Amino acid sequence: MIRYKNFGSLLAEVDNLDKFGTLFACKSGWAEDPSNTEILLLLGDDELEDLDERGNPVLANKYGASYFFDVEIFQSVIDLQRKNNSKSNVNDYIHAINYYLENDDFYEVT
């Protein structure tokens, strides 16, 4: 497991993330203050297959986190935002992520 203390630290590593990993975050923390929400990257069977009765990884529960994104989808959201605006800031990326979470679709500038 890799712990990212805030969204900026995850964003800095986005291109190096293992595409087979899964991101977990505290949903209420994300809703309240996404830029300062801790995000967990769980990798491999040991971390992702030890599940509780609701199907959430036990390791994520330990940190009060639930499913946030598959890394591959997360990277795609970030990549598209970069293409939409090469000068995107943290808030632009958060907007693109929230758009995806709310609409199950990518945010595109038309």
C-alpha positions in Angstrom: 0.0 0.0 0.0 1.1 3.5 -0.8 -0.4 6.4 1.1 -0.6 9.8 -0.6 -1.1 12.5 2.1 -3.0 14.8 -0.3 -4.2 15.0 -3.9 -1.2 17.0 -5.0 1.2 14.2 -4.0 -0.9 11.7 -6.0 -1.1 14.0 -9.0 2.7 14.3 -9.0 3.0 10.5 -9.3 0.0 9.9 -11.7 2.2 8.8 -14.6 4.1 6.3 -12.5 1.1 4.6 -10.8 0.7 0.9 -11.4 -2.3 0.7 -13.8 -3.5 -2.5 -12.1 -3.8 -0.8 -8.7 -6.9 0.6 -7.1 -7.3 4.0 -5.3 -9.3 4.3 -2.1 -10.2 7.5 -0.2 -12.5 8.8 2.5 -15.5 9.9 0.5 -16.6 12.5 3.2 -13.1 13.9 3.2 -13.1 14.2 -0.6 -16.4 15.9 -0.5 -15.3 18.3 2.2 -11.7 19.1 1.1 -10.5 17.1 -1.9 -7.1 18.7 -2.2 -6.2 17.6 1.3 -7.7 14.1 1.3 -5.4 11.2 1.9 -5.6 8.7 -0.9 -4.5 5.1 -0.7 -3.1 3.0 -3.6 -3.7 -0.8 -3.0 -1.8 -3.2 -5.1 -1.8 -7.0 -5.6 -3.9 -9.8 -4.3 -2.7 -9.5 -0.7 -4.0 -5.9 -0.4 -7.1 -6.2 -2.6 -8.5 -9.6 -1.9 -8.7 -9.6 1.9 -12.3 -8.3 2.0 -14.8 -7.5 4.7 -18.5 -8.5 4.6 -19.3 -5.6 2.3 -16.6 -6.4 -0.1 -14.3 -3.5 0.9 -10.6 -4.3 1.4 -9.8 -4.7 5.1 -6.7 -2.5 4.6 -8.8 0.3 3.2 -11.2 0.0 6.2 -8.2 0.5 8.5 -7.9 4.0 7.1 -11.6 4.8 6.8 -11.3 4.6 3.0 -13.6 3.2 0.3 -13.3 2.6 -3.4 -12.3 5.8 -5.3 -11.0 4.8 -8.7 -9.2 2.1 -10.7 -5.8 3.6 -11.5 -6.2 3.1 -15.2 -9.5 5.2 -15.2 -8.0 7.8 -12.9 -5.0 8.2 -15.3 -7.4 8.6 -18.2 -9.3 11.3 -16.4 -6.1 13.2 -15.7 -4.7 12.7 -19.2 -7.9 14.0 -20.8 -7.9 17.1 -18.5 -4.2 17.7 -19.6 -5.4 17.6 -23.2 -8.3 19.9 -22.5 -6.0 22.4 -20.8 -2.2 21.9 -20.7 -2.1 24.5 -17.9 -4.6 22.8 -15.6 -4.1 23.3 -11.9 -5.1 21.1 -9.0 -8.6 22.5 -8.9 -9.1 21.8 -12.6 -8.1 18.1 -12.0 -10.5 17.9 -9.1 -13.3 19.3 -11.2 -12.6 16.6 -13.9 -12.5 13.9 -11.3 -15.8 15.0 -9.7 -17.4 15.3 -13.1 -16.4 11.7 -13.8 -17.6 10.5 -10.3 -21.0 12.2 -10.8 -21.6 11.4 -14.5 -19.6 8.2 -15.1 -18.2 10.0 -18.1 -15.2 12.1 -19.0 -15.2 15.9 -18.8 -14.5 17.3 -22.2 -14.3 20.9 -23.3 -16.3 21.4 -26.4 
